[in-house]
Amino acid sequence: MSELATELAAAGGAEAPPRTTARLRQLLLAALSEGRAELGRTRSGSKDRPVTVAMAAGDGRLLAVTPADAAVRADRQAVDERAWLLVAAAVGALVQLSEAGPPGDAADLALLAGALEDHLVLAAPAPPLEPGALDDLVPLAFEEQAHGIDRLRAQALAVPTALLSDAGELRPPIGAAHPLRIAEAVARLGGRPAEPRSVEDLEDAVLELIDPAAGRTSRPHEDPDPARRIARRILQRLDGMGKWGGYHTDFAHLARGFAGNDRALAQSVGESLLAAGLLAEKPSVGQRHVFLNPRRAADIRRLIESGEAPAGLVLPA
C-alpha cells in the first residue's frame, strides 16, 4: 500500500477525523505530484505505488482529484493519452457512483471541473452517500472503469471531504465537445469512457446529444466538391467527438455515415488527410487509429467552417 493509503486506512478512511486533515492533505498532494511524474513515463505506477485518484462526497455531489493538469478544463491538449484515459476513468467512476441516468440533451450534462493546486478536480451531482460506504465503493468503481488502460497501475481512494475543500471554483469544461463532456455522455449512456471501443460504439448517440445538427444541416454537407465535402464532414465529426488525441478512432470508421461510392472515396480522403498532417496516426494492435492533429487546429477549423484547404492537402479527384 502507498503511504497515503496506509495512513488513510489507519485514520478511518473517508470518516477520518479533522485532526488528521493536515497530514492526509500533505500525503495526498505528494501522491498526486508523484502520479503526475509517473504518467510521463513509459509505464505509470506499480503494484506497490500505483497512480492515485482520490474521491470524496459532500454538498450534494461527488468530487474526484486526479494527477492530471487542471488546465485540461480549458485546453483539451493539456494531457497526453494515458493521463486522459485516467481522467476518463475517474469520470466514469463518478457517474457510476452517482447513478446518473442518460441525459435528455446536452444541457443535462452536469460535470464540473476545478483545481486542487494544479491538479484536476472533477465534480458530479450525486445523492447523499455515507463516507463509510465510499471506502468500499470508490476503489471498486474506479477499478472497473480503469481496467485495461495500457501500461497503467492506478487506484482510487475515498478521502474525507475536507481534503478537497480547497478545490476552488468549479465550472463546466470549455467547449460544447470538450472530451470531459464526451466522457460524461458516454458514461451516462452506459459506456466506459476510458475504453476506446465503448466510445466508438456510442459515437452516434453521443454526437446526436452534443450536436443534433451535425451531419444534417451544417455547411460541410453543402460543399459541391465531393472529396472536399467528405473531408470536411470527417473532420467535423471527429471534432464533434473531441478526438484530438485523448480519444481516437479506427481509420476504417472514417467512412461511417457515407453510402455507395462515397465510402471508398472517404477512405481515400482519409489517407489524404493523414498525408497532409491534419490527422495523426496511433498504431494499435491490428488496427490503424487516427485523431485530429492539435498542431493543425487552425487549418482544421478553417477547412470545416469555410472549405479553405491548407497547403499540402491533395484530395482525390
N, C-alpha and C positions, 0 to 999 in steps of 0.2 A: 504494500500500500504506500502511496505517496505520503509525505509529511502532512499535507493538508488533510487527506483522508483519515490518517491516523488520529490527529488531534481533533478533528471534527467529530469523529465517532466517539472519542473519549469525552468530549464536551456535551454530547447529547444530540448530535446531528442537527437537523433543522430546528430543533427546540433548544439549542444551546443557549444558556443564559446570557444576559447583556454583558456580564463581566468578561466574557470570552471574546467579545466582538472585535476589539482592537487586535488581538493576537491572530484571530482567524482571518481578519481582513488582510493583515500583513502576509499571511501564508497564501491567501487567495491571489493577491496581486503578484506574488512571486511565482505561483503556479501559472498564472496567465502569461507572464513575461517569458517563462521557460517554454510554455506551449507555443508562443509566437516564434521563438527561435527554432523549435522543433519543426514547425510547419514549413520552414525554409530548407529543411534537409531532405535528402533522398528518401529516408524513411522517418516518419514522425511518431514519436512516442515509443515506449517499450512496455513490457508486461509490468515491470516494477514502477515505472514512471510514465504513465500514459498522459497524453494531452488532455487537459481538464476543461470541462464546461461546468458552470455552477448554475443552479436554478433555485428560485425562491417564490413563495406565494405571498400576496399582500394587496390590499386595496382593490379587490375585485379583479386581479389579473395575476398572471404568471410571468416571471421575469427570468431571463437567461443571460449570462455573460459569457462571452467566448474570447479566445485569444486573438481573434481576427481584428484588424484595424477598424476602428469606428468610422473611418472615412468612407467605408463602403456604403453607408446610408446615402451619401451624395454622389459618390464615384464608384460605379459598379466594377471598375477595374482595380480597385484598391487591394484586392486579394487575388491570389493565384487559385488554381483549380482545387487543390486539396483543401486549402483554407475555406474556399467557398463551399465545398461539399460538407465540411464540418459544420459550417453555419446553416446549411440547408437541413442537415440532420437535427440541429437544435430547433429550427423552425418546425420541422415535422413532429418533434417530441412535444413542443409547446401546444401545437394543435391537437395532438393525440391526448394529452393530459387534460386539456380544456374541453375536450369532446365537442368541438365546434363542428357544426354541420356544413353542408355545401352552401356556398354563398349564392344569393339570388342574383346579384350583379356585382360589378366592380366596386361599387360604393360599400358593399358589405365587408370587403377586405379590411381588417382592423389591426394588422400588425404594426407596431411602432418600434422605433429604434432610437437609441441614445448611446451614451458613453460612460464607462467607469474608467477614469483617467483616459487612456486612448484605446481601450478595449470595447468592442461592440457589445451593446446590451440590446436585447430584444424583449418585447412585451406583447402579450396577447390577453384579451379579456378571458376570464375564467370564473366558474362558480367557486364558492369558498372551498378550500382544501385544507385539511388538517396537516400541519407541518410534519407530524409523526408519520403520516401516510406517505408523504413525499419521499421520505428516506428510502422507501422500498420502490415507489412508482417511478421516480426520476431516472435511476440507473437503468431500469428495465425498458422504459420508453425510449431513452436515448440509444441504448444498445440495439434495439430493434430498428431504429431509423438509420443508425450509422453503420450497421452491418454491411460488410462488402466494400467499404471505401478502401481503395488500394493503398497499401503501404502506410496505414494509419492505425495506431493503437490509441484509443481515446476513451474517456469515461465522463459521466455526468454525476455530479454530487448535489444533493439537496442541502441548502445552506439557510441559516436564519435570514429573514428579510432585511435585517439591519445591515448585513454585509453589502447589499446592493442599494442602500438608501441614497447613495451619492451618485446615482446614475445620470443625474442632470435631466434636462428637458427631453421628453420622449416625443418624437414626431414621426409622421409617415415617411417611408422611403421616397426619395425624389424621383419622379418619373412614373408614368402610368404602367410601363412594362418593366419596372425595376425587378431584377431577379428575386429580391426578397418578397415582392408581391406575387411573382410567379410561384415561388416555393410555397407560400401560404395557400394559394389557389390549388396547387397540386395536392397538398396535404388535406385540404378541406374537401376535395373531390375523391378522397380515399387512396391517393397515391403516396409514394415515398419520394420526397423532393431531392434526396441525396442519391437516388437510384436513377441513372440516365434513362433506362428502358421504361421505367414507370412514367417519367416526364414525357417521353416520346408518345406513350400510349394515350396520354391525356392531352396531347398538344391541341387537338381541335377544340376540345371543351374549354381549355384554358384560354385559347386565343379568342373564342367566341365570348368568353366572360370579360376579358381585358379590353378587347376592341371589337365589338359586334359588327362594325362596318368593314373591318379588314377582309379583303378577298371578295368584296361585293361592289362597293361604290367608290373606292379610293382611286386616285388619279393613275397609278400604275396600270390599272386594268383598261384604261382608255388609250394607252400608248399604241399608235398604229404600227410600230415596228415589232414584229413577233418576238425576235430574240431579246430586244431591249425590254419589251413588256414582261417577258418571263424573268429576266434578270432583276427587274425592279420588284416583281412580285416575290421572288425568292428572298431578296434582301429584306423586303418589308415584313415577310413572315418571320424570318429569323430575328429581326429587331423586335417584333411584337412579342416574341417568346423570350427576350432577354438573352439571346445566345451570343454573348460577347466573350466567351472563354470559360466562365464557370459552368455554363451549360453549353453543350454542343450537340450536333445531330449527325446521324448516319448519312453519308453522302448520297446513298440511294434514296433517302427520303426527300431530297430536294425536288424530286418530280412529283411529290404528293400534291394532289389537287389539280393536276393537269391531265388532260384526256387526249387520246388519239396520238397524232403525230407530235403534239406538244410535249408529251412525256419524253420522247427521245431527244427533242430539242432542249428540254430542261436539263438533261444530263450533260449535253454539250455546253450549254450556258454555264452550268456549274463548274466545268473544267476551265472555262474562260475566266470566271470569277476567281478561281484559285490561281491561275497563271498570272493574273493581274494583281494578286495580293489583297484583293478585297475580302476573300475568305482565307482562313488559315487552316491547316490540317493537323489533326492529332491522331497519330497511329493508334489503333486499337486492335485487340485480338480478332483477327478475321474480318475486320471492318475498317472503313475509312470514315473518320469523324471529322466534321468541319465546324467552324464557328466564324463569326464576324471578326475581322481584324481590327482591334481597337485603335491601332495606329492610323487606320484609314477611315476613321469615323466620319470626318467631314466629307470625304469623297462618297462614302456610302449614303450619307444623308442627302447629298445633292442628287445622286442618281435616283434614289427613291422618290424624292419630292419633285424634281424638275425634269428628270430624264437626262441630265447632263452627264455624259460618260467621261470618266477620268482618262488622262493619258495612259496608254499602256493596256487599256481594256479593248480586246479584239473579240467581238461577238461573232458567232457563226452566222453565215448568210441565211 
